[in-house]
Amino acid sequence: MREILQVKGLVKNFSKKTAVAGVDFTISEGEFVGLLGPNGAGKTTTIKMLTGLLKPTEGEVIYYGRDFFRHARESKRFIGVVHQYSNLDRDLTAYENLYLHCILHGIPKIERDSKIKEALEFAGLTEYEDKEVKTFSGGMKRRLIIVRALLHEPKILYLDEPTVGLDPQIRRSLWDLIVKINQIKSMAILLTTHYIEEAERLCQRVMIINKGRIISSGSPEQLKKGVGRYVLEIFYDDHIEERFFSTRDEALEELRKCTLSCRIREITLEDVFLKLTGRRINV
């Protein structure tokens, strides 16, 4: 697969605080990558630098071999962005919001109507095209924002915490849409999230970020196997201790020795984060 993005030594300082502390990675065409970490880990700051909303203190962002900040106008054609916050115009209809986006991206007038109708159909919003956005549910707004970012046919889509604040049922319906974008449109995606299940379910590769640094990277299965396959949880009065084992038999052997309440379960990406950092991802 052809490489879309190279990130080299990316650093962002705010006064005396370092938000991103030297990040390196690449993304290829059609790849689905997750940037997983707790709030404040540097995920959103990284996305803002990759999309030109912030200038790095140090480092390079390269799209198709060309420096982003020297060729920003050209490079932005390759980028679609969905931010955490909703920036739809509530008083416009779904169709009108998409039409405005077409104008801003210079999409020829003759192509706009067909692109908008295709986007609405893809999002399952065709029957709502003439409804004002202020009447939409949270999930409908998120679907509209996501397909709006596809209108100019980018090569890579950035999704910054796209399901934060949504209930589990709506979140899962958005997962289906996001996977469809990756699979049907063969579009590369970089997803930032602090939801463990979201990263495990959606991403081919996960980069774990903590305190502005990527501390581990690989497929969800590779990351978990690097720590073990099973976890023995030992329940103390004031805390839970986790012990990691490669096989269930090893975990069972340790369980038999334990005099406290215990349980065995399969490992998750949160366990990987705990093992690497000493704290849980949702803290």
C-alpha positions as a LaTeX table, in Angstrom:
\begin{tabular}{lrrr}
\hline
Residue & $x$ (\AA) & $y$ (\AA) & $z$ (\AA) \\
\hline
Met1 & 0.00 & 0.00 & 0.00 \\
Arg2 & 1.17 & 3.51 & $-0.80$ \\
Glu3 & 2.12 & 5.66 & 2.17 \\
Ile4 & $-0.11$ & 8.71 & 2.70 \\
Leu5 & 1.32 & 10.20 & 5.85 \\
Gln6 & 4.70 & 10.36 & 7.57 \\
Val7 & 5.02 & 11.96 & 11.00 \\
Lys8 & 8.56 & 12.61 & 12.21 \\
Gly9 & 9.57 & 13.87 & 15.65 \\
Leu10 & 6.36 & 15.81 & 16.21 \\
Val11 & 6.51 & 18.07 & 19.28 \\
Lys12 & 4.11 & 20.67 & 20.62 \\
Asn13 & 4.91 & 22.88 & 23.61 \\
Phe14 & 2.48 & 25.26 & 25.28 \\
Ser15 & 4.42 & 27.64 & 27.49 \\
Lys16 & 6.10 & 25.28 & 29.99 \\
Lys17 & 3.87 & 22.29 & 29.19 \\
Thr18 & 4.73 & 19.68 & 26.54 \\
Ala19 & 1.51 & 18.30 & 25.05 \\
Val20 & 3.17 & 16.12 & 22.37 \\
Ala21 & 6.70 & 14.95 & 23.09 \\
Gly22 & 8.19 & 13.49 & 19.91 \\
Val23 & 5.75 & 11.37 & 17.93 \\
Asp24 & 6.71 & 9.22 & 14.92 \\
Phe25 & 4.41 & 7.08 & 12.78 \\
Thr26 & 3.19 & 6.43 & 9.23 \\
Ile27 & $-0.23$ & 5.66 & 7.72 \\
Ser28 & $-0.80$ & 3.93 & 4.38 \\
Glu29 & $-3.75$ & 4.04 & 1.98 \\
Gly30 & $-6.78$ & 2.14 & 3.28 \\
Glu31 & $-5.31$ & 1.59 & 6.75 \\
Phe32 & $-7.45$ & 1.99 & 9.89 \\
Val33 & $-5.34$ & 3.25 & 12.78 \\
Gly34 & $-6.37$ & 4.12 & 16.32 \\
Leu35 & $-4.68$ & 6.60 & 18.64 \\
Leu36 & $-5.71$ & 5.32 & 22.07 \\
Gly37 & $-5.09$ & 7.13 & 25.32 \\
Pro38 & $-6.71$ & 8.93 & 28.26 \\
Asn39 & $-7.93$ & 12.50 & 28.18 \\
Gly40 & $-4.95$ & 14.85 & 28.16 \\
Ala41 & $-2.60$ & 12.33 & 26.55 \\
Gly42 & $-2.02$ & 14.48 & 23.44 \\
Lys43 & $-4.48$ & 12.93 & 20.98 \\
Thr44 & $-6.38$ & 16.06 & 19.96 \\
Thr45 & $-3.22$ & 18.19 & 19.86 \\
Thr46 & $-1.69$ & 15.65 & 17.47 \\
Ile47 & $-4.75$ & 15.75 & 15.20 \\
Lys48 & $-4.69$ & 19.56 & 15.18 \\
Met49 & $-1.07$ & 19.54 & 13.99 \\
Leu50 & $-1.77$ & 16.92 & 11.32 \\
Thr51 & $-4.62$ & 19.04 & 9.94 \\
Gly52 & $-2.98$ & 22.45 & 10.14 \\
Leu53 & $-4.91$ & 23.92 & 13.08 \\
Leu54 & $-1.72$ & 24.05 & 15.13 \\
Lys55 & 1.87 & 24.47 & 14.03 \\
Pro56 & 4.33 & 22.04 & 15.63 \\
Thr57 & 7.11 & 23.29 & 17.88 \\
Glu58 & 9.30 & 20.70 & 16.17 \\
Gly59 & 8.96 & 17.88 & 13.68 \\
Glu60 & 7.56 & 17.16 & 10.24 \\
Val61 & 4.18 & 16.21 & 8.78 \\
Ile62 & 4.48 & 14.81 & 5.26 \\
Tyr63 & 1.64 & 13.89 & 2.87 \\
Tyr64 & 2.62 & 11.86 & $-0.19$ \\
Gly65 & 6.25 & 12.88 & 0.23 \\
Arg66 & 5.64 & 16.64 & 0.52 \\
Asp67 & 5.98 & 18.79 & 3.62 \\
Phe68 & 2.50 & 19.73 & 4.86 \\
Phe69 & 3.32 & 23.22 & 6.08 \\
Arg70 & 5.14 & 24.18 & 2.87 \\
His71 & 2.38 & 22.77 & 0.66 \\
Ala72 & $-0.65$ & 23.19 & 2.95 \\
Arg73 & $-3.17$ & 24.17 & 0.27 \\
Glu74 & $-2.40$ & 21.13 & $-1.86$ \\
Ser75 & $-2.10$ & 18.74 & 1.07 \\
Lys76 & $-5.45$ & 19.70 & 2.58 \\
Arg77 & $-7.16$ & 18.15 & $-0.45$ \\
Phe78 & $-6.13$ & 14.78 & 0.96 \\
Ile79 & $-7.59$ & 15.42 & 4.42 \\
Gly80 & $-11.08$ & 14.99 & 5.88 \\
Val81 & $-11.61$ & 16.01 & 9.52 \\
Val82 & $-14.32$ & 15.32 & 12.09 \\
His83 & $-13.69$ & 17.20 & 15.33 \\
Gln84 & $-15.10$ & 16.41 & 18.77 \\
Tyr85 & $-17.44$ & 19.36 & 18.67 \\
Ser86 & $-20.37$ & 19.89 & 16.30 \\
Asn87 & $-19.85$ & 22.75 & 13.84 \\
Leu88 & $-23.03$ & 22.25 & 11.83 \\
Asp89 & $-25.29$ & 25.23 & 11.24 \\
Arg90 & $-28.37$ & 24.31 & 13.30 \\
Asp91 & $-30.69$ & 26.58 & 11.32 \\
Leu92 & $-29.79$ & 25.06 & 7.95 \\
Thr93 & $-31.11$ & 21.78 & 6.60 \\
Ala94 & $-28.92$ & 18.71 & 6.17 \\
Tyr95 & $-28.77$ & 19.40 & 2.42 \\
Glu96 & $-27.83$ & 23.04 & 2.96 \\
Asn97 & $-25.05$ & 22.17 & 5.41 \\
Leu98 & $-23.54$ & 19.81 & 2.86 \\
Tyr99 & $-23.98$ & 22.30 & 0.03 \\
Leu100 & $-22.06$ & 24.93 & 1.99 \\
His101 & $-19.22$ & 22.43 & 2.47 \\
Cys102 & $-19.15$ & 21.79 & $-1.28$ \\
Ile103 & $-18.73$ & 25.53 & $-1.92$ \\
Leu104 & $-15.93$ & 25.85 & 0.66 \\
His105 & $-14.03$ & 22.97 & $-0.96$ \\
Gly106 & $-14.49$ & 24.26 & $-4.49$ \\
Ile107 & $-16.51$ & 21.29 & $-5.70$ \\
Pro108 & $-17.89$ & 22.16 & $-9.16$ \\
Lys109 & $-21.55$ & 23.23 & $-9.11$ \\
Ile110 & $-22.57$ & 20.53 & $-11.57$ \\
Glu111 & $-21.31$ & 17.81 & $-9.15$ \\
Arg112 & $-22.72$ & 19.16 & $-5.89$ \\
Asp113 & $-26.25$ & 17.76 & $-5.93$ \\
Ser114 & $-25.18$ & 14.20 & $-6.80$ \\
Lys115 & $-22.40$ & 14.23 & $-4.18$ \\
Ile116 & $-24.79$ & 15.50 & $-1.50$ \\
Lys117 & $-27.46$ & 12.92 & $-2.28$ \\
Glu118 & $-24.86$ & 10.15 & $-2.29$ \\
Ala119 & $-23.54$ & 11.32 & 1.09 \\
Leu120 & $-27.02$ & 11.46 & 2.62 \\
Glu121 & $-27.82$ & 7.98 & 1.34 \\
Phe122 & $-24.51$ & 6.63 & 2.66 \\
Ala123 & $-25.33$ & 8.05 & 6.12 \\
Gly124 & $-28.93$ & 6.82 & 6.05 \\
Leu125 & $-30.24$ & 10.39 & 6.17 \\
Thr126 & $-31.95$ & 10.75 & 2.76 \\
Glu127 & $-35.42$ & 11.25 & 4.25 \\
Tyr128 & $-34.08$ & 14.06 & 6.45 \\
Glu129 & $-32.34$ & 16.12 & 3.76 \\
Asp130 & $-34.82$ & 19.01 & 4.04 \\
Lys131 & $-35.03$ & 18.94 & 7.85 \\
Glu132 & $-33.25$ & 21.59 & 9.91 \\
Val133 & $-30.28$ & 20.21 & 11.83 \\
Lys134 & $-31.62$ & 21.57 & 15.14 \\
Thr135 & $-34.30$ & 18.85 & 14.96 \\
Phe136 & $-31.72$ & 16.04 & 14.67 \\
Ser137 & $-30.70$ & 13.63 & 17.41 \\
Gly138 & $-27.07$ & 13.50 & 18.54 \\
Gly139 & $-26.40$ & 10.40 & 16.45 \\
Met140 & $-27.90$ & 11.93 & 13.30 \\
Lys141 & $-25.75$ & 15.03 & 13.71 \\
Arg142 & $-22.61$ & 12.93 & 14.07 \\
Arg143 & $-23.46$ & 10.91 & 10.93 \\
Leu144 & $-24.02$ & 14.12 & 8.98 \\
Ile145 & $-20.72$ & 15.60 & 10.19 \\
Ile146 & $-18.85$ & 12.44 & 9.20 \\
Val147 & $-20.23$ & 12.21 & 5.66 \\
Arg148 & $-19.76$ & 15.95 & 5.19 \\
Ala149 & $-16.02$ & 15.34 & 5.63 \\
Leu150 & $-16.13$ & 12.87 & 2.72 \\
Leu151 & $-17.63$ & 15.19 & 0.09 \\
His152 & $-14.29$ & 16.30 & $-1.37$ \\
Glu153 & $-13.09$ & 12.66 & $-1.50$ \\
Pro154 & $-10.09$ & 12.82 & 0.87 \\
Lys155 & $-7.48$ & 10.09 & 1.11 \\
Ile156 & $-7.39$ & 10.09 & 4.92 \\
Leu157 & $-10.15$ & 10.81 & 7.41 \\
Tyr158 & $-9.35$ & 12.09 & 10.91 \\
Leu159 & $-11.96$ & 11.22 & 13.53 \\
Asp160 & $-11.27$ & 12.93 & 16.87 \\
Glu161 & $-13.30$ & 11.16 & 19.58 \\
Pro162 & $-16.27$ & 10.80 & 17.18 \\
Thr163 & $-18.56$ & 8.93 & 19.59 \\
Val164 & $-17.80$ & 10.76 & 22.86 \\
Gly165 & $-20.94$ & 11.53 & 24.86 \\
Leu166 & $-23.21$ & 9.25 & 22.83 \\
Asp167 & $-25.13$ & 6.34 & 24.32 \\
Pro168 & $-23.89$ & 2.80 & 23.52 \\
Gln169 & $-26.57$ & 2.02 & 20.92 \\
Ile170 & $-25.87$ & 5.18 & 18.90 \\
Arg171 & $-22.13$ & 4.61 & 19.28 \\
Arg172 & $-22.43$ & 1.18 & 17.69 \\
Ser173 & $-24.45$ & 2.52 & 14.76 \\
Leu174 & $-21.66$ & 5.05 & 14.15 \\
Trp175 & $-19.10$ & 2.24 & 14.29 \\
Asp176 & $-20.94$ & 0.58 & 11.40 \\
Leu177 & $-20.78$ & 3.80 & 9.36 \\
Ile178 & $-17.08$ & 4.30 & 10.11 \\
Val179 & $-16.19$ & 0.73 & 9.14 \\
Lys180 & $-18.23$ & 1.15 & 5.93 \\
Ile181 & $-16.19$ & 4.24 & 5.05 \\
Asn182 & $-12.96$ & 2.31 & 5.51 \\
Gln183 & $-14.08$ & $-0.84$ & 3.70 \\
Ile184 & $-16.29$ & 0.45 & 0.88 \\
Lys185 & $-14.45$ & 3.69 & 0.13 \\
Ser186 & $-11.00$ & 2.20 & 0.93 \\
Met187 & $-10.24$ & 5.35 & 2.91 \\
Ala188 & $-7.47$ & 5.55 & 5.49 \\
Ile189 & $-8.73$ & 6.53 & 8.95 \\
Leu190 & $-6.97$ & 7.84 & 12.03 \\
Leu191 & $-9.33$ & 7.56 & 14.99 \\
Thr192 & $-8.58$ & 9.06 & 18.40 \\
Thr193 & $-10.42$ & 7.50 & 21.32 \\
His194 & $-10.27$ & 6.69 & 25.00 \\
Tyr195 & $-12.85$ & 3.91 & 24.59 \\
Ile196 & $-11.11$ & 0.54 & 24.80 \\
Glu197 & $-13.87$ & $-1.38$ & 23.01 \\
Glu198 & $-13.89$ & 1.15 & 20.16 \\
Ala199 & $-10.18$ & 0.71 & 19.46 \\
Glu200 & $-10.36$ & $-3.10$ & 19.70 \\
Arg201 & $-13.45$ & $-3.38$ & 17.52 \\
Leu202 & $-12.53$ & $-0.97$ & 14.74 \\
Cys203 & $-8.79$ & $-0.58$ & 14.32 \\
Gln204 & $-6.31$ & $-2.69$ & 12.37 \\
Arg205 & $-3.46$ & $-1.01$ & 14.24 \\
Val206 & $-3.50$ & 0.81 & 17.57 \\
Met207 & $-0.97$ & 3.34 & 18.83 \\
Ile208 & $-1.12$ & 3.79 & 22.59 \\
Ile209 & $-0.31$ & 7.36 & 23.63 \\
Asn210 & 0.48 & 8.56 & 27.14 \\
Lys211 & 1.82 & 11.94 & 28.27 \\
Gly212 & 2.44 & 12.98 & 24.67 \\
Arg213 & 4.42 & 9.89 & 23.66 \\
Ile214 & 3.45 & 6.78 & 21.70 \\
Ile215 & 4.51 & 4.03 & 24.07 \\
Ser216 & 3.42 & 1.01 & 22.03 \\
Ser217 & 2.00 & 0.19 & 18.60 \\
Gly218 & 0.61 & $-2.88$ & 16.85 \\
Ser219 & $-2.60$ & $-4.72$ & 16.08 \\
Pro220 & $-4.89$ & $-5.18$ & 19.10 \\
Glu221 & $-3.93$ & $-8.85$ & 19.23 \\
Gln222 & $-0.20$ & $-8.11$ & 19.02 \\
Leu223 & $-0.43$ & $-5.58$ & 21.83 \\
Lys224 & $-2.34$ & $-7.98$ & 24.06 \\
Lys225 & $-0.04$ & $-10.92$ & 23.37 \\
Gly226 & 2.90 & $-8.76$ & 24.37 \\
Val227 & 1.51 & $-8.68$ & 27.91 \\
Gly228 & $-0.21$ & $-12.07$ & 28.11 \\
Arg229 & $-3.51$ & $-13.71$ & 27.25 \\
Tyr230 & $-5.16$ & $-13.96$ & 30.67 \\
Val231 & $-5.52$ & $-11.74$ & 33.71 \\
Leu232 & $-5.95$ & $-12.91$ & 37.29 \\
Glu233 & $-7.75$ & $-10.20$ & 39.27 \\
Ile234 & $-7.24$ & $-10.35$ & 43.04 \\
Phe235 & $-9.73$ & $-8.31$ & 45.05 \\
Tyr236 & $-8.36$ & $-6.54$ & 48.11 \\
Asp237 & $-10.42$ & $-4.28$ & 50.35 \\
Asp238 & $-9.04$ & $-1.10$ & 48.82 \\
His239 & $-7.78$ & $-2.10$ & 45.37 \\
Ile240 & $-7.61$ & $-4.76$ & 42.67 \\
Glu241 & $-4.32$ & $-6.40$ & 41.75 \\
Glu242 & $-3.85$ & $-7.72$ & 38.22 \\
Arg243 & $-1.42$ & $-10.49$ & 37.35 \\
Phe244 & $-0.80$ & $-11.47$ & 33.72 \\
Phe245 & $-0.28$ & $-14.96$ & 32.30 \\
Ser246 & 0.36 & $-16.48$ & 28.88 \\
Thr247 & $-1.95$ & $-19.47$ & 29.43 \\
Arg248 & $-5.15$ & $-20.13$ & 31.34 \\
Asp249 & $-3.50$ & $-23.05$ & 33.14 \\
Glu250 & $-0.84$ & $-20.72$ & 34.57 \\
Ala251 & $-3.55$ & $-18.34$ & 35.75 \\
Leu252 & $-5.53$ & $-21.22$ & 37.30 \\
Glu253 & $-2.45$ & $-22.47$ & 39.14 \\
Glu254 & $-1.96$ & $-19.03$ & 40.69 \\
Leu255 & $-5.68$ & $-18.82$ & 41.48 \\
Arg256 & $-5.51$ & $-22.04$ & 43.55 \\
Lys257 & $-2.86$ & $-20.45$ & 45.75 \\
Cys258 & $-4.91$ & $-17.33$ & 46.39 \\
Thr259 & $-6.85$ & $-16.94$ & 49.67 \\
Leu260 & $-8.71$ & $-13.80$ & 48.55 \\
Ser261 & $-11.61$ & $-13.40$ & 46.12 \\
Cys262 & $-10.27$ & $-13.75$ & 42.55 \\
Arg263 & $-11.36$ & $-14.14$ & 38.96 \\
Ile264 & $-9.74$ & $-14.97$ & 35.61 \\
Arg265 & $-10.61$ & $-13.17$ & 32.39 \\
Glu266 & $-9.11$ & $-12.53$ & 28.96 \\
Ile267 & $-6.81$ & $-9.56$ & 28.54 \\
Thr268 & $-7.97$ & $-6.24$ & 27.06 \\
Leu269 & $-6.17$ & $-3.20$ & 25.68 \\
Glu270 & $-6.84$ & $-1.44$ & 28.98 \\
Asp271 & $-4.73$ & $-4.12$ & 30.67 \\
Val272 & $-1.96$ & $-3.38$ & 28.17 \\
Phe273 & $-2.16$ & 0.31 & 29.07 \\
Leu274 & $-2.16$ & $-0.53$ & 32.79 \\
Lys275 & 0.89 & $-2.76$ & 32.40 \\
Leu276 & 2.79 & $-0.09$ & 30.43 \\
Thr277 & 1.88 & 2.94 & 32.55 \\
Gly278 & 0.74 & 1.70 & 35.94 \\
Arg279 & $-2.68$ & 3.34 & 35.58 \\
Arg280 & $-5.97$ & 2.76 & 33.83 \\
Ile281 & $-6.83$ & 4.52 & 30.60 \\
Asn282 & $-10.00$ & 6.13 & 31.93 \\
Val283 & $-8.22$ & 7.88 & 34.82 \\
\hline
\end{tabular}
